[in-house]
Amino acid sequence: MPQLYSPDLRERVLGACAHGDLPQVEIARRLQVCPATVSNWRLLASATLF
């Protein structure tokens, strides 16, 4: 079964992406999530803005 991530973790990931000083792969490594998760969360966040 896949691991469920907390909403707080998602916010930290998106905040780090918005800050813009680290590549997605490094953010994923530091926060211990899959790089694809970072990418997916960014896509979802941008899709829900419109």
Residue pairs with C-beta under 8 A, 6 or more apart in sequence:
5 33
5 37
9 31
9 33
10 41
12 31
13 27
13 28
13 31
13 33
13 37
13 38
13 41
14 41
14 42
14 45
16 22
16 27
16 30
16 31
17 24
17 27
17 38
17 42
22 30
24 35
24 38
24 39
24 42
25 35
27 38
28 34
28 35
28 37
28 38
